[in-house]
Amino acid sequence: MSDKDEVAKKLAHKHYDIEPGITRIFKLRDKPEFESLSSTPIKLLEINIDTAPSGIMPLHFGPVPGSGIPYSSVIVEVTPDEFERIKLQELKLPDGWTIDEEYPKGTG
């Protein structure tokens, strides 16, 4: 596992800790030619029962080295219904993004 993958897992578990409505978090992967670049941000898909449905709206955040997050990140937060629509391909992730590994709650 790369350092960026370890940081992504750490970031996911920080989000579980501060957002009780988050039920699942997945890592999102970009096209391979972008994913391999250190400048490519960590991307997380968060399923949150407390969020309002708003479609796919990636939110960009800068690195926070003081909190152990040296990479920028992009968070896509969706409702459980929106997540089902993503799986059915009724809602589309940005071009080239795919759902990857799940970071289960409580395993960080």
N, C-alpha and C positions, 0 to 999 in steps of 0.2 A: 504494500500500500504506500502511495506517495505521501509526502509531507502535506500536500494540498488536500488529499483525501482525509488525512487525519484531522486537519484543521476544519474541514467540512463537517466531519462527525462531531467535533467539539462544538462548532457553531450550532448544529442541529440540537444538541443536548442543552445548550444555553437557552435556545428558543423554547424548548419543552419546559424548562424551568420557569421562564418568565411569562409564558402564555398558556394558561391552563386549558384553553379551548382547542389547542392543537392536539389532534388525535394521531396523525401520521406525518412523517417527513420523508421525502425522497430526494436523492441527489439527482439533478438534471445534468445531462451531458450535452455538449455542443458537438458540432462536426469535428471529426478527429484532428483535422489540420488546425483548428482553433483550440481544442481542449488541451493539446500538448504544450501550448504557450503559457509561460508563467504569468503573463499579463491577463489571461482569460480569467474572469471572476469565478468564484464558487457560485453554483446555482442550486437553490433548494426550492422544492415544491412542498408547500405546507398546507395540510388539510386542517381547517379550523372551523369548528362548529359555531364559533361566536362571530365569524366575519360575515359581512354582507356580500351577496353575490354581485360580482363586478366583472366577471370574465377574466381573461388572462391579462394581468397588468403587472409586468415585471418592475419591481422596485429596486433601484440600485443604491448600494451603500459602499462607502470607502473602507479601506482597511482600518483596523483598530488594534495596532500592535500592542498597546498597553493591556489589552484584554486577551492577548494571545491569538489574535486574528490578523495576520500580516497580509492577507489578500483581500481585494475588494470582493463584494458578494452581490448577488441578485436573488431576491426572494419573490416567489410567485405564491400568493396565498389565495386559496380557493375554498369554497364550501364543499361538504361531502357530495352534494348533487353535482356541482361543477366538476369534481374529480371523476365522477361516473361518466359525465359527458366527455371528459378528456379521454378516458379509456375507450369510449365508443367512437372517438374521433369526431364528435360533434363540436367540441371546442378544440382549437388547435394551439399547440405550443409554438413559440417562435421557430422559424425555419431552421431545421437541422437539430433542434433540441429533442432529446428523448428522455424518458423516465428511466432511471438507473436504480441503483441500490437503495433499499429502504433503511432508514436509521430508526429502529424501534425505540419506543419510549422506555426509559428506565434502564437502558443498557450502556450508558455512557460512562 
